[in-house]
Amino acid sequence: MKAAISTGISEKTRTTTASPLTITSSGSHPSPFPPKLPEMCIKLHGLSRTKLVLDPFMGIDNTAIACIKLRVDYIGFEIDESYVKIAERMIKEKLLFYINAKPSG
C-alpha cells in the first residue's frame, strides 16, 4: 500500500500532509531506522542522565531495542496493532539475546 502525499506550497510556507501508513507488503514498517540511531542519541544525551526514554510513535520499536542494549528504561506508544505485534516479537528476541550474552570486559 502506498501513502497518498499532498504538498501545498506558498511563497512563505510549505506544508506536507500524508495519509496514515500501514505495514508494507514486505511486512515491515514503511520508514524504519536502525537501532543504532536512537542508541547514539541516548548516548549523546548522557547515559548517566537518561533514566527513561519515551517514544510516542514506536512503530516496530527500534528505540526500545536500543534501550534494552543500553539498559535504559523505556515507554513506547503505538496505535497500529500490527506494529505492536512486530515490536513485541523483536523485543522478546533482543531480551533473550542480551540476557544470554556474556558480559564484555
N, C-alpha and C positions, 0 to 999 in steps of 0.2 A: 504494500500500500504506500502510495506517495502522498506527501503532505501538500496541500494547496497553500502556496505562499503568495501573498499580495503585498506590494510595496507602494506606499503613497509618498511621492516626492514633491516638496515645495522648495522655494528659494531658501527658507530659513530652517526647516526641519525635515527630517526623514523618519518615517515610522514604518516598521515592518510587523506584520501580524502573520501568524501561522496557525493552521488548524491543529488540533491535538494529534500527536503522533502515536502510533501503536507499534507493536512488535513487527519487525520486517519479516519478509518471507524466510530469511536466514535464521530467524528465531532469536535474534539479539536486538539490543537497543539501537535505534537509528543514529545516535550520536554518542557512542561510548568514548571514554577516555581511559588511559591506562591507570592502574592503581598508583603508579609511581608519581603521577601529577599531584593528587591530594597528599601523598606521603611527603613530597618536597614542600608543599605549602604548610603542612603541620610542623615539619621540622623548622622551616623558616620562621614561623610564629614563635617557636620555642617549646620544646618538649616539656621543659620544667614548668612552663606557664600553662600549657594546654591540659586542662582537666577533663574537658568534654567537647566533642565535635558534634554539631548539629547540621544535618543535611536535609533540608526541606523538600528536595526533589531527588530522591536517591536513585531512581532508575534501577539498574542492575547491581548497584551498590559497591562500586569500586572504592568509594570513600571508606566504607566500613572495613573493607579488606585492608586498606592502608592503616586504619586504626587498630585492627587486630594485630597486624605486624608490629606496630609501634607501641602496643599495649596502652592505648588511649581509649577512654570510654566514648561511646557513640550513640546517637539517637538519629534515626532516619525516618522520613515520611515519604510515602508513595501512594498515589491513588489508583494506579493501574495494577490490578491483582496479578496479571501475568508477569509483570516485572518483580513483584513481591516474591512470587514463587521462584523465579530465577535467582533473586538475591538471597533467599533463604538457602537454596542449594549451594550457592557459591560460598556463603558464609560458613556453612557446615563443613564444606570441603577444606576451607582455609583454616578453620579452627582445629580440625583434625590434623592438618599438616603442621601447624605451629605447636600444637600440644605434643606431637610425636617427634618434632625436630629436636636435635641435640643442641644444647646451649652453645653458642660460639664463645671462643676465648679460652 
